[in-house]
Structure formats: C-alpha cells, structure tokens
Amino acid sequence: MPAYDTAAAAPEASPVKILIAGGFGVGKTTLVEAVSEIDPLRTEERLTSAGVGVDDLDGIESKTATTVAMDFGRITLTDAGVVLYLFGTPGQERFWFMWDDLLNGALGAIVLVDTRRLDRSFAAVDFFENRGLPFIVGANCFNGEQPYTTEEIKAALHLRDPDTPVLLLDARSREDVRGCLLSLLDRLITRARVTAPA
C-alpha cells in the first residue's frame, strides 16, 4: 500500500467525499476525530431518559452522548492528490433517514463495526450493498480486544462481494484510520480501472 503524505493541501488536490457509517455506538465520531486535520464538526447531544427503551445501550453502558445529524472532518493526502471529506452518519435507527442525503456525492464508505456487537452492523452493510456504493469494513477493536479474525467477521456479515476488505483497527488511532482510508482509496481506484471504457 502506498505511503501517502498527509501534509497541507496542494491547490490541485481533488475533493473526495467519504462516509463513515455504522450502528449506534461503534466509534464513528471517534474515528473522524482521530484523523481529521481540522477541528471536526460534531452534532452530539447527551443521552437522556427519553431514549430509554429506544436506544440499545447493551454493551455500551458508559456511552453518554450520540450523534444526531453528522460528524465532519477532513484529511489531505498530498501524494495521492486528494482531500478526503469525511461525513460520519448518525447511528441510531431513528436518524437513518439522513443516510440517503449524506450518500449524495459520496465515492465510498467505511462501515465501522463493533466486534462485540456484530449483529448491529447488518443494516449498515445492507444499505451500501443495496445502493452499490463501494465500501470497506473497519472492525473497531475496543481496548485492543480481537475476539474474531477478519475472515470470521467477513463470514458473519455475509458480505455479497467476497473481495470487500475487512480490516481490524482502533478508531482512536490516527495510523489505523489512515490505513483504512488508504485501503478504501485503493478499492475505489481498482474499481474505476475495471469499469473504465477500453
């Protein structure tokens, strides 16, 4: 995988919109914050008693806030000649109506999954598979836990495309997140070459 420089943007850098999606509490806001070269835009609100019985906090009992619109960050990959604009989707089901709007203009996505709660990831995977948007799966290993291999995660998610990359990462690690973004770019470039007219 190429080692791209993430220095300041060159004027000719091309903008690329990337979605960071996944279920409730998988680490999307954390991922955007970890890699953004600007102070990220966050639309978090505190969880209140109104969410009792609506928001499933099983396994994430310490969570105190949630994204209600989107997260936004930016990272420049100078050697690749691109500026990635990262849009984190809200994870709660009642906000999923915004996903189609956020999808507009996006070239690809990272579907972030929680290895402790893989069943919460099916809807996000289905969303991108049904809309034909290229994506990779980032398995967020909380506290360094790796209960499953990438092959086990791929099998559990029943990915339609067997070539969809599944990467283990810590969403708090800039290098891990950068590696996922580069993997997604490689996938987008490969797909563009395959579909380009001869």
C-alpha positions, 0 to 999 in steps of 0.5 A, spaced: 500 500 500 502 506 498 505 511 503 501 517 502 503 524 505 498 527 509 501 534 509 497 541 507 493 541 501 496 542 494 491 547 490 490 541 485 488 536 490 481 533 488 475 533 493 473 526 495 467 525 499 467 519 504 462 516 509 463 513 515 457 509 517 455 504 522 450 502 528 449 506 534 455 506 538 461 503 534 466 509 534 464 513 528 465 520 531 471 517 534 474 515 528 473 522 524 476 525 530 482 521 530 484 523 523 481 529 521 486 535 520 481 540 522 477 541 528 471 536 526 464 538 526 460 534 531 452 534 532 452 530 539 447 531 544 447 527 551 443 521 552 437 522 556 431 518 559 427 519 553 431 514 549 430 509 554 427 503 551 429 506 544 436 506 544 440 499 545 445 501 550 447 493 551 454 493 551 455 500 551 453 502 558 458 508 559 456 511 552 453 518 554 452 522 548 450 520 540 450 523 534 444 526 531 445 529 524 453 528 522 460 528 524 465 532 519 472 532 518 477 532 513 484 529 511 489 531 505 493 526 502 498 530 498 501 524 494 495 521 492 492 528 490 486 528 494 482 531 500 478 526 503 471 529 506 469 525 511 461 525 513 460 520 519 452 518 519 448 518 525 447 511 528 441 510 531 435 507 527 431 513 528 436 518 524 437 513 518 433 517 514 439 522 513 443 516 510 440 517 503 442 525 503 449 524 506 450 518 500 449 524 495 456 525 492 459 520 496 465 515 492 465 510 498 464 508 505 467 505 511 462 501 515 465 501 522 463 495 526 463 493 533 466 486 534 462 485 540 456 487 537 456 484 530 449 483 529 448 491 529 452 492 523 447 488 518 443 494 516 449 498 515 452 493 510 445 492 507 444 499 505 451 500 501 450 493 498 443 495 496 445 502 493 452 499 490 456 504 493 463 501 494 465 500 501 470 497 506 469 494 513 473 497 519 472 492 525 473 497 531 477 493 536 475 496 543 481 496 548 485 492 543 480 486 544 480 481 537 475 476 539 474 474 531 479 474 525 477 478 519 475 472 515 470 470 521 467 477 521 467 477 513 463 470 514 458 473 519 456 479 515 455 475 509 458 480 505 455 479 497 462 481 494 467 476 497 473 481 495 470 487 500 476 488 505 475 487 512 480 490 516 481 490 524 483 497 527 482 502 533 478 508 531 482 512 536 488 511 532 490 516 527 495 510 523 489 505 523 484 510 520 489 512 515 490 505 513 483 504 512 482 510 508 488 508 504 485 501 503 478 504 501 482 509 496 485 503 493 478 499 492 475 505 489 481 506 484 481 498 482 474 499 481 474 505 476 480 501 472 475 495 471 469 499 469 473 504 465 471 504 457 477 500 453 
